[in-house]
């Protein structure tokens, strides 16, 4: 099958499409970099999305993700950069939701950790499929386990940050908002997000991967 067929185009984004996504994110990043609530917290929160973006750009020459994975990564970059501008404990409109519905806290931090699993499970699965041979069920289990491990490691980073930097910055980065079970909730929500993403997207992801592999084997 020729790489230029519509079926291939539905699975793999063009360079132009990726440049548009990159341009949108960089524009959003620039806006969110203007007068953040706390500049040091902004820098810490954006270390991860910027590192992820750089890794994706560097890897592009050697490996191209499916369209689904690129779009999920794109959305997750915004999730983190948005939280970095306001801090995860103060991000709107979740303050309004907290006050309007008499909630115990601003829940953007909860949403962001859920999105870690929901938006990154498929790209992680795609990377695993390059190196691991396993059944679909085992691959789903391994993917969810890695998401849970990443969520746990992120909690370690938040803990270490609170110990190594000023208490005020550490508290902003942690975003616990007085909840002693915050880390447990964050890890659980990342796991739930990963399980849901695999249930929703796995068949579509498999179809896109199949087309991608066919295109690489087709003569150009």
Secondary structure by P-SEA (a helix, b strand, c coil): cccccaaaaaccccaaaaaaaaaaaaaaaaaaacccccaaaaaaaaaaaaaaaaaaaaacccccccaaaaaaaaaaaaaaaaaaaaccccccaaaaaaaaacccccaaaaaaaaaaaaccaaaaaaaaaacccccaaaaaaaaaaaaaaaaaaaaaaaaaaaacccaaaaaaaaccccccaaaaaaaaaaaaaaaaaaaccaaaaaaaaaaaaaaaaccc
